[in-house]
Amino acid sequence: MITFQTDGVVMPDIDKKKVTEWIAAVVASYGRRPGTLGYTFCSDERILEVNVQFLGHDYYTDIITFDYSHDAVVSGDMFISLDTVLTNSQQFVPTYDATRFRSAYDQELHRVIIHGILHLCGINDKGPGEREIMEAAENRALALFPTMER
């Protein structure tokens, strides 16, 4: 079961059914199956609180993933800062263009959503060469999303 909730922000405009099917397809591509997956969309301030309280990190981030996976069942809770998603998406649109901006935001949000799943599937991004592996996995996963612009 995959759930989506908010903590102090408005729910982003995502097709929950399509995103749920996409997540299941990505998880299956790693030979695993989805268990209980929870997404909480929040602000920068809330993700900083979670980062300090649970990880001892005093900085902002786009996503924090708590892994409860066991064997082939992928389970976890993910906190996503919509503030950081917005900031990161603006880097892709140097001048304001509503159409390109919305596309960039949607793509960045989906990238972050699947980033947490990839962590739960065992892909890391902190060590030498791991960031490139994660980016390649994100790109493969984004290609599986039916209407995602690439």
N, C-alpha and C positions, 0 to 999 in steps of 0.2 A: 504494500500500500504506500502510495506517495501522497504526501499532504503539503499544502502551501498555506502559509499564514503570514501575518504581518505583526510587527511590533513597532508602533509609533509612526508608520508610514502608510501610504495608500498602496493597495495591491497593484503591482505592475500589470499592464495589459498583456497577458500571455494566454495562449490557448492551452489551458491546463490538460485537456484530453490529449492534444497533439504532443505536448511536452512530456507527458507521462508515457505515451507510446514510444517516443523517441528515446527517453531514458532507458526504458526496458530493452529497446533494440541495441543501444550502446552497451549496456550491461551484458546482454547475451553475446555480443561480439567478443567479449572477454571470457566466454565460457562460464558465465555466472548467471545468477537470477536475482531479481530485485526482492528485497525483504521490505522492512519498514524504513522509509526514507522521508525525512521531514525537512522542509525548507522554511526558514523564517527570513522574510525580507525586513530589513531594518535600516536605521540611519548610521552615519559614521560614528556618532556618539555612542550608540548602543553596541556597535561591533567593537569599539574600543573598550567598553566595559567588559564585554565577553572575553576579549583578548587578554586584558589584565587579570580578570578574575580566574579564568580557567587555564591560561597558558603562560601567565607571567610576562606577557609582551606588552610594552607600553607604546603601541603604534597602531595606526589605522591600516586596514587591509580590505580587499574586496570580498573575500570569503574565508570563513573558518569552518572546517569540517571535523566533526567528531565521528570517529569510526567505531561502529559496533558490529562490523561484519564478522561472520563465522563461517568457515569452510567456503562453500560456493555461494553463500547468500550475502548479498551486498546490502548493508544496513547502516544508517547513520543520520545525524542531524547536521544541517548546514545553515549557517547564518550568512546572509548576503547583504552587504551595504549598498543600497540603491544610490546613495550619494557618490560612492566611489565608482560604481558602474557608470553613472552619468559623467563624472569627471574624466574617466578613461575613454568613454565613447567620444567625447568632445575633441580628443586628440586626433580622431580620424576625419574630422570635418573642420578644416582650418578657417573657412568662412561660413557664416550661417546660411544653411540651405535646409529648409524644413524637411524635405523628402530625404536627403542624404543623412541629416541628423537623426531622424527617426530610425532609419535603416541601421545606422551605426550604433545607436542605443540598443535596438533589438538584438543585433548581432553580439554586442558586448555582453548583454544580459544572458543570452543563451550560452556564450562562451563560459561565463562564470558559473552558470547552472551546471554545465557538464564538467567543468573543472573539478568540482567537488566529487562528482561520480567517478571521475578518473582516479582521484586520490583513493576512493574506496575500492577501486579495482586494482590498486597497488602501484600506481604511477606516482612518482615523487618529482619534485621540482626544485629542491634546495641544494643538491650536491652537484659536483662537476659534470657537465653535459646533460644533466637531468632536465633543465629548462627546455632545451631543444626537443627532447623526447616528449615532454608534456605538450609543447606547442604543436608538434606533429600529430599527437593523439587528439588534441582539441580540434585541429583542422579536419581530421578523418571523421570525428564525431559530428562536427558541424555539417559536413557533407551528407550525413545521413538524415538531417532535418529537412523535410520535403520542400519548404518554401524559404529556406535560409539563403540570403544573398551571400556570395562568396567573393 
